[in-house]
Amino acid sequence: MAIKKTFTKTKPVCKVTFSIEAKEAQTVSVVGDFNDWSAEAGALAKQKNGTFKGAFDLPKDGSFEFKYLVDGDYVSEPEADGSRWNDFAGAENSVLNT
């Protein structure tokens, strides 16, 4: 799993590329408070090597909770900037700082 952040000089956004290896998976999404936890809005594309990948523009100077949704199961990102307990989910979510 990996997260790549690219900051632009001309816009107040950070382009974040999420990738997760899930060769056996049918569908993978990144869901978080930046997309209202929508699997459809956070759908990742399957690459030939079995990795799912997608890029999203997020506001600079933000902190966002998220998880991967792999065939209906939530998966945390071990390389996230941190984690935060979420009472609604009853679990820790990965945290991304932009």
PAFINU-827114 format. One record per atom (N, C-alpha, C): residue number from 1; residue in three letters; atom name; x, y, z. Coordinates in Angstrom, 3 decimals. Atoms other than C-alpha are relative to their C-alpha. Example, Ala and Ser with C-alpha at 12.3 -4.5 7.8 and 13.67 -1.06 7.14 Angstrom:
BEGIN
i aa at x y z
1 ALA N 0.890 -1.190 0.000
1 ALA CA 12.300 -4.500 7.800
1 ALA C 0.900 1.200 0.000
2 SER N -0.820 -1.190 -0.060
2 SER CA 13.670 -1.060 7.140
2 SER C -0.770 1.090 0.730
This chain:
BEGIN
i aa at x y z
1 MET N 0.853 -1.174 0.000
1 MET CA 0.000 0.000 0.000
1 MET C 0.892 1.228 0.000
2 ALA N -0.820 -1.204 0.061
2 ALA CA 1.173 3.475 -0.642
2 ALA C -0.871 1.229 -0.246
3 ILE N 0.619 -1.305 0.239
3 ILE CA 0.212 7.122 -0.685
3 ILE C 1.073 0.917 -0.545
4 LYS N -0.932 -0.975 0.559
4 LYS CA 1.898 9.716 -2.872
4 LYS C -0.710 1.349 -0.044
5 LYS N 0.568 -1.350 -0.028
5 LYS CA 1.276 13.442 -2.351
5 LYS C 0.797 0.899 -0.924
6 THR N -0.632 -0.970 0.883
6 THR CA 1.985 16.079 -4.984
6 THR C -0.675 1.346 0.228
7 PHE N 0.529 -1.336 -0.249
7 PHE CA 1.565 19.734 -4.069
7 PHE C 0.243 0.870 -1.227
8 THR N -0.153 -0.914 1.131
8 THR CA 0.958 22.324 -6.784
8 THR C 0.250 1.406 0.514
9 LYS N -0.297 -1.381 -0.395
9 LYS CA 2.241 25.879 -6.651
9 LYS C -1.131 0.950 -0.366
10 THR N 1.020 -0.919 0.518
10 THR CA -0.721 27.356 -8.505
10 THR C -1.383 -0.196 0.589
11 LYS N 1.329 0.267 -0.558
11 LYS CA -3.679 25.760 -6.704
11 LYS C 0.126 -0.428 1.456
12 PRO N -0.044 0.403 -1.415
12 PRO CA -4.539 25.230 -3.032
12 PRO C -0.451 -1.448 0.195
13 VAL N 0.367 1.409 -0.095
13 VAL CA -4.809 21.461 -3.548
13 VAL C 1.238 -0.874 0.063
14 CYS N -1.027 1.028 -0.023
14 CYS CA -2.747 18.359 -2.981
14 CYS C -0.561 -1.187 -0.790
15 LYS N 0.424 1.172 0.765
15 LYS CA -3.011 15.589 -5.570
15 LYS C 0.522 -1.221 0.741
16 VAL N -0.362 1.176 -0.777
16 VAL CA -3.044 12.355 -3.591
16 VAL C -0.294 -1.243 -0.827
17 THR N 0.154 1.257 0.722
17 THR CA -2.466 9.029 -5.328
17 THR C 0.029 -1.136 1.010
18 PHE N 0.113 1.156 -0.875
18 PHE CA -3.635 5.969 -3.409
18 PHE C 0.253 -1.251 -0.832
19 SER N -0.168 1.288 0.675
19 SER CA -2.456 2.497 -4.378
19 SER C 0.053 -1.106 1.044
20 ILE N 0.065 1.139 -0.899
20 ILE CA -3.088 -0.866 -2.781
20 ILE C 0.066 -1.274 -0.837
21 GLU N -0.111 1.277 0.699
21 GLU CA -2.066 -4.339 -3.892
21 GLU C -1.129 -0.908 0.470
22 ALA N 1.135 0.865 -0.319
22 ALA CA -5.153 -6.552 -4.041
22 ALA C -0.312 -0.852 -1.220
23 LYS N 0.081 0.784 1.239
23 LYS CA -4.626 -9.086 -6.821
23 LYS C -1.281 -0.813 -0.124
24 GLU N 1.193 0.847 0.038
24 GLU CA -7.614 -11.241 -5.888
24 GLU C -1.300 0.795 0.093
25 ALA N 1.197 -0.816 -0.207
25 ALA CA -10.025 -8.343 -5.296
25 ALA C -0.708 0.319 -1.308
26 GLN N 0.813 -0.418 1.137
26 GLN CA -12.847 -7.431 -7.634
26 GLN C -0.171 1.521 -0.015
27 THR N 0.191 -1.447 -0.101
27 THR CA -13.448 -3.885 -6.364
27 THR C 0.764 0.544 1.205
28 VAL N -0.695 -0.691 -1.083
28 VAL CA -11.397 -1.482 -4.273
28 VAL C -0.314 1.484 -0.121
29 SER N 0.243 -1.439 -0.057
29 SER CA -12.247 2.057 -3.193
29 SER C 0.755 0.575 1.182
30 VAL N -0.483 -0.707 -1.168
30 VAL CA -10.749 4.631 -0.893
30 VAL C -1.177 0.859 0.454
31 VAL N 1.146 -0.724 -0.538
31 VAL CA -13.471 6.032 1.355
31 VAL C 0.461 0.816 1.194
32 GLY N -0.404 -0.852 -1.110
32 GLY CA -13.123 8.904 3.767
32 GLY C -0.889 1.217 0.119
33 ASP N 0.824 -1.183 -0.182
33 ASP CA -14.495 12.147 5.047
33 ASP C 0.177 1.009 -1.129
34 PHE N -0.185 -0.882 1.149
34 PHE CA -13.130 13.855 1.907
34 PHE C -0.942 -0.339 -1.155
35 ASN N 0.965 0.351 1.046
35 ASN CA -15.671 11.975 -0.270
35 ASN C -1.296 -0.561 0.593
36 ASP N 1.211 0.435 -0.711
36 ASP CA -18.489 11.393 2.251
36 ASP C -0.096 -1.518 0.123
37 TRP N -0.079 1.447 -0.183
37 TRP CA -17.356 7.763 2.663
37 TRP C -0.703 -0.741 -1.136
38 SER N 0.666 0.568 1.176
38 SER CA -18.636 7.010 -0.845
38 SER C 0.938 -0.929 -0.770
39 ALA N -0.799 0.967 0.757
39 ALA CA -17.265 3.830 -2.443
39 ALA C 0.000 0.351 -1.483
40 GLU N 0.088 -0.368 1.416
40 GLU CA -18.460 5.061 -5.832
40 GLU C 0.929 1.166 -0.321
41 ALA N -0.841 -1.179 0.231
41 ALA CA -16.695 8.426 -5.524
41 ALA C 1.484 -0.320 0.157
42 GLY N -1.398 0.334 -0.256
42 GLY CA -13.492 6.745 -4.332
42 GLY C 0.484 -1.251 -0.705
43 ALA N -0.374 1.233 0.704
43 ALA CA -13.335 3.847 -6.798
43 ALA C 1.420 0.099 -0.551
44 LEU N -1.357 0.080 0.519
44 LEU CA -9.783 2.795 -7.682
44 LEU C 0.006 -0.942 -1.201
45 ALA N -0.090 0.797 1.229
45 ALA CA -8.803 1.321 -11.053
45 ALA C 1.020 -1.114 0.173
46 LYS N -0.912 1.135 -0.100
46 LYS CA -7.227 -2.124 -11.250
46 LYS C 1.042 0.076 -1.107
47 GLN N -1.118 -0.008 0.933
47 GLN CA -3.806 -2.156 -12.901
47 GLN C 0.326 -1.439 -0.419
48 LYS N -0.358 1.335 0.499
48 LYS CA -2.353 -5.088 -14.855
48 LYS C 0.750 -0.836 1.027
49 ASN N -0.787 0.725 -1.005
49 ASN CA -0.074 -5.994 -11.929
49 ASN C -0.807 -0.371 1.249
50 GLY N 0.844 0.343 -1.132
50 GLY CA -3.031 -6.408 -9.539
50 GLY C -0.138 1.094 1.037
51 THR N 0.116 -1.147 -0.893
51 THR CA -2.605 -3.061 -7.812
51 THR C -1.193 0.848 -0.422
52 PHE N 1.071 -0.948 0.273
52 PHE CA -5.594 -0.740 -7.528
52 PHE C 0.545 1.390 0.291
53 LYS N -0.608 -1.321 -0.102
53 LYS CA -4.754 2.930 -8.005
53 LYS C -1.002 1.086 -0.407
54 GLY N 0.826 -1.154 0.354
54 GLY CA -6.464 6.331 -8.132
54 GLY C 0.562 1.259 0.612
55 ALA N -0.495 -1.294 -0.479
55 ALA CA -5.669 10.020 -7.700
55 ALA C -1.176 0.939 0.247
56 PHE N 1.059 -0.919 -0.407
56 PHE CA -7.783 12.662 -5.988
56 PHE C 0.613 1.325 0.417
57 ASP N -0.428 -1.324 -0.435
57 ASP CA -7.395 16.412 -5.472
57 ASP C -0.666 0.312 1.333
58 LEU N 0.507 -0.324 -1.327
58 LEU CA -7.748 17.266 -1.785
58 LEU C 0.500 1.376 0.405
59 PRO N -0.432 -1.332 -0.436
59 PRO CA -7.591 20.691 -0.126
59 PRO C 1.305 -0.067 0.789
60 LYS N -1.239 -0.109 -0.770
60 LYS CA -4.177 21.721 1.191
60 LYS C -0.319 0.303 1.452
61 ASP N 0.083 -0.289 -1.431
61 ASP CA -3.662 21.969 4.938
61 ASP C -1.218 -0.645 0.658
62 GLY N 1.121 0.721 -0.584
62 GLY CA -6.368 19.421 5.697
62 GLY C 0.462 -1.269 0.694
63 SER N -0.239 1.277 -0.653
63 SER CA -6.553 16.311 7.838
63 SER C -1.249 -0.845 -0.237
64 PHE N 1.134 0.795 0.449
64 PHE CA -8.766 13.495 6.576
64 PHE C 0.105 -1.432 0.527
65 GLU N 0.078 1.402 -0.393
65 GLU CA -9.874 10.126 7.954
65 GLU C -0.407 -0.806 -1.226
66 PHE N 0.357 0.837 1.142
66 PHE CA -10.061 7.276 5.444
66 PHE C 0.337 -1.462 0.274
67 LYS N -0.342 1.428 0.030
67 LYS CA -9.904 3.522 4.832
67 LYS C -0.163 -0.469 -1.433
68 TYR N 0.258 0.665 1.273
68 TYR CA -9.739 1.250 1.833
68 TYR C -1.182 -0.942 0.198
69 LEU N 1.110 0.943 -0.007
69 LEU CA -12.832 -0.786 1.005
69 LEU C 0.311 -1.043 -1.074
70 VAL N -0.446 1.069 0.909
70 VAL CA -11.647 -4.078 -0.537
70 VAL C -1.053 -1.106 0.017
71 ASP N 1.084 0.993 0.102
71 ASP CA -14.527 -6.280 -1.708
71 ASP C -0.895 0.007 1.238
72 GLY N 0.910 -0.152 -1.134
72 GLY CA -16.653 -4.925 1.160
72 GLY C 0.654 -0.011 1.369
73 ASP N -0.713 0.008 -1.280
73 ASP CA -13.992 -5.208 3.892
73 ASP C 0.853 1.255 0.142
74 TYR N -0.797 -1.201 -0.249
74 TYR CA -12.386 -2.137 5.464
74 TYR C 1.440 -0.382 0.348
75 VAL N -1.423 0.252 -0.209
75 VAL CA -8.578 -2.055 5.413
75 VAL C 0.692 1.326 0.294
76 SER N -0.752 -1.209 -0.351
76 SER CA -6.305 0.502 7.088
76 SER C 1.255 0.107 -0.858
77 GLU N -1.239 -0.281 0.741
77 GLU CA -3.283 2.101 5.402
77 GLU C 1.147 0.092 1.001
78 PRO N -1.101 -0.036 -0.968
78 PRO CA -0.116 1.255 7.380
78 PRO C 0.966 1.165 -0.213
79 GLU N -0.899 -1.115 0.276
79 GLU CA 1.796 4.105 5.687
79 GLU C -0.693 1.362 0.126
80 ALA N 0.724 -1.253 -0.197
80 ALA CA -0.797 6.741 6.636
80 ALA C 0.780 0.906 0.952
81 ASP N -0.659 -0.970 -0.878
81 ASP CA 0.248 9.886 8.492
81 ASP C -0.315 -0.261 1.475
82 GLY N 0.387 0.315 -1.368
82 GLY CA -1.462 8.503 11.592
82 GLY C -1.301 -0.766 0.001
83 SER N 1.305 0.638 -0.121
83 SER CA -4.646 6.961 12.914
83 SER C -0.798 0.746 1.058
84 ARG N 0.889 -0.710 -0.917
84 ARG CA -7.642 8.282 14.797
84 ARG C -1.207 -0.890 0.292
85 TRP N 1.175 0.767 -0.398
85 TRP CA -10.364 6.517 16.777
85 TRP C -1.253 0.718 -0.488
86 ASN N 1.256 -0.557 0.487
86 ASN CA -13.811 7.028 15.251
86 ASN C -1.138 -0.714 0.722
87 ASP N 1.086 0.591 -0.778
87 ASP CA -16.769 6.454 17.589
87 ASP C -1.106 -0.559 -0.893
88 PHE N 1.057 0.454 0.901
88 PHE CA -19.238 6.111 14.694
88 PHE C 0.342 -1.374 -0.581
89 ALA N -0.428 1.268 0.589
89 ALA CA -17.226 3.295 13.104
89 ALA C 0.362 -1.033 1.067
90 GLY N -0.443 0.913 -1.043
90 GLY CA -16.095 1.821 16.413
90 GLY C 1.350 -0.623 -0.325
91 ALA N -1.314 0.506 0.433
91 ALA CA -12.607 1.470 14.939
91 ALA C 0.918 1.179 -0.267
92 GLU N -0.946 -1.047 0.374
92 GLU CA -9.454 3.390 14.126
92 GLU C 0.023 0.157 -1.503
93 ASN N -0.125 -0.317 1.417
93 ASN CA -9.305 5.110 10.762
93 ASN C 1.398 0.504 -0.271
94 SER N -1.271 -0.583 0.427
94 SER CA -6.182 6.005 8.853
94 SER C -0.190 1.498 -0.153
95 VAL N 0.059 -1.456 0.107
95 VAL CA -5.359 9.723 8.785
95 VAL C 0.994 0.461 -1.066
96 LEU N -0.825 -0.600 1.054
96 LEU CA -3.989 11.694 5.823
96 LEU C 0.046 1.496 0.232
97 ASN N -0.189 -1.446 -0.137
97 ASN CA -2.563 15.192 6.292
97 ASN C 0.536 0.551 -1.313
98 THR N -0.442 -0.591 1.258
98 THR CA -2.225 17.390 3.241
98 THR C 0.640 1.344 0.211
